[in-house]
Amino acid sequence: MVTPTVLGLARAWAELPAPDLATLRVEVAGDLRASFGRPLTRLAPAGLGLIGLPRWQGKRFRAGTGEGLAGVNLVRRRDGALAEVLPMRAAIGPSLADGRPAVVVAYAADAPRPWCWVRDELRQRPDGTLLGMTWVDVPLLRRLPGTPFLLTPSA
């Protein structure tokens, strides 16, 4: 399989629909496995390690209260086990990029920096993977292009 490019993923964003929140309800570790487009395949994991998500593996979502989902990020501990870190909430909302619906993933206001400012958005690709875009949701930085990543449901 050919690894997509960051530019190709960013261009595809506008054409994709928001997934139904029910499709994100998974209970098994690793169900939404993370990957990156070229050239971020090696750069992004190192950068995430510097800002608090070393060995990031993906995300896990569960039914939350009300309309949204509760979630966590999954990291690989040094002993090889998966750990749940950095809780988040997900709900359908308008994308910062184009105002169209996306699954908006938000971290708590009291989350460590920079995560209290980070906003992930998810849309579904035709092959079932989720295309995520990450923004830093503060004035000035909000105008920068999002950083794409992929979440692949495990079989």
C-alpha positions as CSV (number, residue, x, y, z in Angstrom):
1,M,0.0,0.0,0.0
2,V,1.3,3.4,-0.9
3,T,1.5,5.9,2.0
4,P,-0.5,9.1,1.1
5,T,1.1,12.5,1.2
6,V,0.2,15.2,3.6
7,L,-0.8,17.5,0.7
8,G,-3.0,14.8,-0.8
9,L,-4.7,14.2,2.6
10,A,-5.2,17.9,3.1
11,R,-6.8,18.3,-0.3
12,A,-9.1,15.3,0.2
13,W,-10.5,16.8,3.5
14,A,-13.1,19.1,1.8
15,E,-14.7,16.2,-0.1
16,L,-15.2,13.9,2.8
17,P,-18.4,13.5,4.9
18,A,-18.5,13.5,8.7
19,P,-18.8,10.0,10.1
20,D,-21.7,9.1,12.3
21,L,-20.7,9.2,16.0
22,A,-21.8,5.6,16.4
23,T,-19.0,4.4,14.0
24,L,-16.5,5.7,16.6
25,R,-17.8,3.7,19.5
26,V,-15.2,1.1,20.0
27,E,-14.1,-0.7,23.2
28,V,-11.0,-2.7,22.1
29,A,-7.6,-1.2,22.4
30,G,-6.1,-0.2,19.1
31,D,-9.4,0.0,17.2
32,L,-8.4,3.4,15.8
33,R,-4.7,3.0,14.9
34,A,-2.8,6.1,13.9
35,S,-0.6,6.8,10.9
36,F,0.7,9.8,9.0
37,G,1.2,10.9,5.4
38,R,4.6,11.4,3.9
39,P,6.8,13.2,4.9
40,L,5.3,13.1,8.5
41,T,5.7,9.3,8.9
42,R,8.8,9.8,11.1
43,L,8.6,13.5,12.0
44,A,5.1,13.5,13.6
45,P,5.7,10.7,16.1
46,A,8.9,12.4,17.3
47,G,7.1,15.7,17.6
48,L,4.2,14.2,19.5
49,G,6.7,12.7,22.0
50,L,8.1,16.1,22.7
51,I,4.6,17.5,23.6
52,G,3.3,14.8,25.8
53,L,2.2,11.9,23.5
54,P,5.3,9.6,23.2
55,R,4.7,6.5,21.1
56,W,1.2,7.6,20.2
57,Q,-0.8,4.7,18.7
58,G,-4.3,6.2,18.1
59,K,-7.6,7.0,19.8
60,R,-10.4,5.1,21.5
61,F,-14.0,6.4,21.8
62,R,-16.8,5.2,24.0
63,A,-20.4,6.3,24.4
64,G,-20.5,9.5,26.5
65,T,-23.2,11.4,28.2
66,G,-25.6,13.3,25.9
67,E,-24.9,13.6,22.2
68,G,-21.1,13.1,22.2
69,L,-18.5,10.5,22.8
70,A,-15.8,10.2,25.5
71,G,-12.4,9.4,24.3
72,V,-8.7,8.9,25.1
73,N,-5.5,8.8,23.2
74,L,-3.6,5.5,23.2
75,V,0.2,5.4,23.8
76,R,2.5,2.4,23.9
77,R,4.2,2.2,27.3
78,R,7.9,1.2,27.4
79,D,6.8,-2.3,28.6
80,G,4.8,-2.7,25.4
81,A,1.3,-2.3,26.9
82,L,-1.2,0.3,25.7
83,A,-2.1,3.1,28.1
84,E,-5.0,5.5,27.9
85,V,-4.0,9.1,28.3
86,L,-5.2,12.6,27.6
87,P,-9.0,12.4,27.8
88,M,-11.1,14.1,25.1
89,R,-14.7,14.7,24.0
90,A,-16.1,14.3,20.5
91,A,-19.2,15.6,18.9
92,I,-20.4,16.7,15.5
93,G,-19.7,20.3,14.8
94,P,-18.6,22.7,12.1
95,S,-15.0,22.4,10.8
96,L,-12.6,25.2,11.3
97,A,-11.4,24.6,7.7
98,D,-14.7,24.9,5.8
99,G,-17.6,25.1,8.2
100,R,-19.0,21.7,7.1
101,P,-19.8,19.0,9.6
102,A,-16.9,17.0,11.2
103,V,-16.4,15.1,14.3
104,V,-14.8,17.7,16.5
105,V,-12.5,16.3,19.2
106,A,-11.7,18.7,22.0
107,Y,-9.4,18.4,25.0
108,A,-10.3,19.8,28.5
109,A,-9.5,23.4,29.2
110,D,-7.2,22.2,32.1
111,A,-5.4,19.7,29.8
112,P,-1.6,20.2,29.7
113,R,-0.3,22.7,27.1
114,P,-0.5,22.6,24.1
115,W,-3.4,20.1,24.3
116,C,-5.8,22.6,26.0
117,W,-5.6,24.5,22.6
118,V,-5.6,21.5,20.2
119,R,-8.6,20.6,18.2
120,D,-8.8,17.5,16.1
121,E,-11.5,17.0,13.5
122,L,-12.4,13.7,11.8
123,R,-14.1,12.8,8.5
124,Q,-14.5,9.4,7.0
125,R,-12.7,8.2,3.8
126,P,-14.5,5.8,1.4
127,D,-12.2,3.0,2.5
128,G,-13.5,3.4,6.1
129,T,-10.4,5.1,7.6
130,L,-10.9,8.4,9.3
131,L,-8.9,11.4,8.1
132,G,-8.1,13.6,11.0
133,M,-6.9,17.2,10.9
134,T,-5.3,18.9,13.9
135,W,-5.5,22.6,14.5
136,V,-4.2,24.7,17.4
137,D,-7.3,26.6,18.2
138,V,-5.9,30.0,19.3
139,P,-6.0,33.3,17.3
140,L,-3.3,33.5,14.6
141,L,-2.5,29.8,14.8
142,R,-6.1,28.9,13.9
143,R,-5.4,30.3,10.4
144,L,-2.6,27.8,9.7
145,P,-3.4,24.8,7.7
146,G,-4.3,21.7,9.7
147,T,-2.0,18.8,10.1
148,P,-3.5,15.5,8.7
149,F,-3.4,12.1,10.2
150,L,-5.2,8.8,9.6
151,L,-7.1,6.6,12.0
152,T,-7.6,3.0,10.8
153,P,-10.2,0.8,12.6
154,S,-8.5,-2.6,13.5
155,A,-10.2,-5.7,12.2
